[in-house]
């Protein structure tokens, strides 16, 4: 009788272990797979997350474009079919769109030139614009719809820095309305610059994720102007890093764009810093 009890206990133990194996082994496989996928995603090089191709208007650089996870283009220059080709390897595509300035080469320039505030210094044929005007907001919504029909995944929003120059409530409110319109489309929104606006938005109790998904900041480590390339001041670098770290903690993606000429050590320094912080960079 005692031997029968022992055999029964052994059989029950084997059944228990088998049942645990059926549950635990697939769970372990899932966890390991999840970790590997997450690690692979995290290991995308900082300088390969975003590629800037704003001066390109055809597919001649397609191979180079597709080396980047997200490709920033001006969707005005491409057809829906061409954008599908750009996304052919699972790449994302963002379209450039300026909300704070008006360029004289756009086909809608003549209809909106009356909204110009002043010339955009250093950029001939471009003007800061009254983005709080309802007709401008309507135009931006129309352009966003057109880009979405072409298959873009997000917007690379330029010139919110109009608020840097004209710190008026109507300018601030205009930016907020336009960004919220963009967010409502369900597409990702990354602003280029706009630190003054975002700081003000958070100071007013706003969550930056209500209006943006990411921030692109030029010239954290460097400066670029009509006189050439150089290093940013230590004050600017410190302030930008503080600001970007703050919004990154809040879940905002960060991309920094730098202008470096013949200085591999500086390029390596920037790439290493972005890899450490989790930011993306385009040098």
N, C-alpha and C positions, 0 to 999 in steps of 0.2 A: 504493500500500500504506500509505504514511504517513497519507494522508487517511482511509483506512478505520479505522486505529488511533485517530485523533483522534475520529472519529464514534462509535466504540465506547466510548471513554472518556467522551464527552459523555453518551451514552445510559446508561452505568453510573452516572454522577454524578447524572443526573436520577432514575434508579431509587432510588438511595440517599437523595436528598433527599425523594422521595415517601414512601419507607418511614419516614424519620425524622418526616416531617410527620404520617403516620398515627398514629405512637406518641406524639409530643410534644404535638401540638395538643390531643387529648383530655385528656392529662395536665395541661396548662396550664389547660384549662377546669375540670377537677375541682379543682385547687388553688385557683383563683380563687373558685369556688363555695364551697369549704370555708371559705376565709378570710372571705367575705361572710357566711356563715351563722354562723360563730363570732363575727364582729364584731357581728352583729345581736343575738345572744344576750347578748354582753357589754354591749351598749348598753341593755339593759333598765334603766330608771331604778332607782336604789337604793331609792326610795320606792314602787316599783310591783312589787317582787318578792314581798312578803308583805302581805296585808291581814288585819287582825284583826277578826273579827265574832262575838265570843263572847257578846255580849248579844242576838244576833239569833236568832229561833226560827221564821222563815218566809221566804218568797222575796220579800218586799216590797223588799229592797235588792239584788235579783239583779243589776241593771245596774251598781250600784256595786261589788259583789263581783267581777264579772268583769273589772274594770279591773286586777286584780292577778293576777300569775302563779300564786301559791299563796295559797289562801284558808283561813284558820284559823277553824273553827266548832266548836261542841259538837255532835257527831253524835247525841247523845241527843235533840236537838231536831228532827232531820230524818229523813225516810224515805229509803229507797234511791232512789226515783224523784226526790225533791227534790235529792238529792246529784248524781244524773246530770244534772239541769238546771243545777246550779251549775257543773259541769265541762263544760258545753256548748260552750265556746269553746276547749277544750284546756287549761283551768285544772286545777291540782292542788288537792286538798282534804286538809287535815290536820284531825284531830279533837283537840280539847282532852281531856286526861285527867290527873287529879291522882293522883299515886302517893304523895304524902306527907301528904295531908290528906283528911278526910272531911267532906262537906257534909251538913247535916241535911235538905236538900230532895231528895236523891237517894232513889230508891225502895228502895235497899238499906241505908239509914242504920240502921234499927232492928236489922238483923242484924249490924252491924259496930260499933256505937257502943261496945261493950266494948273495942275496940282503941284508943280515944282516949287520947292522952297528956296533952294540955292544950289549952285554947282557943287558937285562932289569933288573936292580938291584932290588932284593927282589922278583923276579918272576923267579924261576928256569925253564929253558927250553923255555924262551921267549926272543925275540930279537927285538930291534928297527930295522926298515927296511927302505930301500931306496924307499919311496912311490912315488917318482917322476919317477921311472922307468916305461916305457910304459907297460912292461909285468905285473907289479904289478897292474897297473890301469886296464888292461884287465882282470886280475883275479878277481878284486873287482866287475867289471861290471858283470862278469859271475856269481859270487856268489849272487849278488843282483837279477839277473833274476831267479835264482834257488829258492830263498826265496820268491819272488813274486808269482811264480808258486805254492808254498805251501800255499799261502793265507795270507801272513803277511800284516800288514797295514802300517808299518814304520820301520825305521832302528835306532837302538841305537848304535851310532858310537863311538868306543873307540879309545883312544891313538892318538888323534890329538896333544897331548902334546909332540910328537916327535919334534914339532917346539919350544917347551920350552927349549929343550936340544940342538937342532941343528938349530940355527937361520939363516938358509941359504935360499936364495931366491928360490932355486929349491925345497926345502922342502915346503915352503909357497905355491908356485905355484902348487905343487903336491897335497896338501890338497884341494886347491881351485878347481882344475879340478875334483878330485874324488867326492867332495860334490856336485858340479854342475851336474855331471853324475847322482848322486843319486836323486837330485831334479827333473831331467828330467823324471824319472820313474813315477812321480806323487804321490809317497809315501812320508809320513812324515819323516823328518830327524831330529833326536836329537843327538847332540854330547855330549859326556861325557868329561868334562874338556874343554881344548882348549881356555882358556881365552886369552892367549897371541896371538893366531892366530886371534880370533875374534876382539880383540882390534886393531890389525894391519890392519885387513880387513876394519874396519870402518875408521881408520885413513887414509887409502888410498882412502876414499870416497865411499866405498861399503856399500850397505844396507845388513845387516845380513840375512834378509829374502830371499835374492837371493841364499844363500847357506845352510841355516838351517831353521827349524821351531821351534826348542827348544834347550835348553841347560840344561844338567844335571851337577850339580857341587857338587863334594864331599867335605866334610870337611870345611864347612863354619863355623860351631860352634865347630866342634870336629876334632881330628886327629886320624888316625889309622895307625899303622906301626907294624913291627915285634916285637916291645917291648910292644905293648898293646894299650890301648885306653886313650885318654886324651882330654883336651880342646884346641881349636885352639887359637893362639895368638890373642890379640885384634887388632893388625895391619892387620893380614890376614882376620879376620872377617869383619873389616871395609872396606877393599879393595874389598873383594868378594861381600859384600852387595851393594857397590857403583856400581860395574860392572854389577851385576845382575839387579839392579833397572833400570839402563840405557838401557839394552837390552830389558827388560820387557816392558818399555815404547814404544819401537819400534815394539812391537807386537810379540816378541819372548817368547815362553812359557818357564817357569823356573821350574826345579825340583832340589831340593837339597837332597843329600844322606848323612846321618850322621851315625856314628858308636858310639852307646851309650851302656854301660854295667851297669846294675843295678842302674840306675839314672832316676827315673820316673819324677822328677822335671825338669830335663834337657829335657827329651822327651816332656813334656807338654809345656815347653818354646818354643821349636822348632816348634811344631804343632801350637801353638798360633800365632807365628810370621808368619808362612806360610799362615795361615787362614787370617791374617790381610793383608798381601801383595798380596794375590791371587796366590801365588806359590804353587806348589805341593811339598810334602816331603816324603821321605822313610827313616825311622829310623831303 
